[in-house]
């Protein structure tokens, strides 16, 4: 079963395995502002998505990444569709 949830501080070690471009300060801001998501399969994290706001009100995706072991199975599409239609 797939599940998408907001990123939390406890996700840091997994997050930074996939996202090499975000500073720890910016990561904490994503957590606080709820501008990052984690994709879980059977409660195991397999992907991440983060976004910013353009002109302070238009969301745009700045990174979507699925763990290499899970790529090419439609998980990225699933994560993007859930971001576009929030839970």
C-alpha positions as CSV (number, residue, x, y, z in Angstrom):
1,X,0.0,0.0,0.0
2,X,1.3,3.5,-0.9
3,X,0.9,6.5,1.4
4,X,2.0,10.1,1.1
5,X,2.7,12.3,4.1
6,X,4.4,15.5,5.0
7,X,8.1,15.3,5.7
8,X,9.1,15.3,9.4
9,X,12.3,15.9,11.2
10,X,12.6,12.1,11.7
11,X,12.9,11.7,7.9
12,X,16.2,13.5,7.7
13,X,18.5,10.5,7.2
14,X,16.3,9.1,4.5
15,X,15.7,12.5,2.9
16,X,19.4,13.4,2.5
17,X,20.1,10.0,0.9
18,X,18.0,11.2,-2.0
19,X,18.2,15.0,-1.9
20,X,21.8,16.1,-2.0
21,X,21.0,19.7,-2.8
22,X,19.1,20.9,0.3
23,X,20.8,22.4,3.3
24,X,19.8,21.2,6.8
25,X,18.5,24.7,7.5
26,X,16.3,24.6,4.4
27,X,15.2,21.0,5.2
28,X,14.0,22.2,8.6
29,X,12.1,25.0,6.9
30,X,10.4,22.5,4.6
31,X,9.4,20.5,7.6
32,X,8.1,23.6,9.5
33,X,6.3,25.0,6.4
34,X,4.9,21.5,5.2
35,X,6.5,21.9,1.8
36,X,7.9,18.5,1.5
37,X,6.4,15.0,1.2
38,X,7.6,11.4,1.7
39,X,6.2,8.5,-0.3
40,X,5.9,5.3,1.6
41,X,5.4,1.7,0.4
42,X,4.3,-0.6,3.1
43,X,5.5,2.1,5.6
44,X,9.0,2.1,4.1
45,X,10.1,5.5,2.6
46,X,10.8,5.2,-1.1
47,X,10.5,8.8,-2.4
48,X,10.5,12.5,-1.7
49,X,9.0,15.6,-3.2
50,X,9.7,19.2,-2.2
51,X,8.3,22.5,-3.5
52,X,8.5,26.3,-3.2
53,X,6.1,29.1,-3.9
54,X,6.5,31.3,-7.0
55,X,5.4,34.9,-6.3
56,X,4.5,33.7,-2.8
57,X,1.4,31.9,-3.9
58,X,2.0,29.5,-6.9
59,X,3.4,26.2,-5.9
60,X,6.1,24.6,-8.1
61,X,7.9,21.4,-7.6
62,X,11.6,21.8,-7.1
63,X,12.5,18.1,-6.6
64,X,10.9,14.7,-7.0
65,X,13.0,11.6,-6.4
66,X,12.2,8.0,-6.1
67,X,14.8,5.6,-4.6
68,X,16.7,3.8,-7.4
69,X,15.3,0.4,-6.2
70,X,11.8,1.6,-6.8
71,X,12.1,3.6,-10.0
72,X,10.1,2.8,-13.2
73,X,7.1,1.5,-11.4
74,X,4.8,4.6,-11.5
75,X,5.7,5.8,-8.0
76,X,6.9,9.2,-9.2
77,X,3.7,9.7,-11.0
78,X,1.7,8.7,-8.0
79,X,3.6,11.1,-5.8
80,X,3.2,14.0,-8.2
81,X,-0.6,13.3,-8.6
82,X,-1.0,13.3,-4.8
83,X,0.9,16.6,-4.6
84,X,-1.3,18.2,-7.2
85,X,-4.4,17.0,-5.4
86,X,-3.5,17.3,-1.7
87,X,-4.8,14.8,0.8
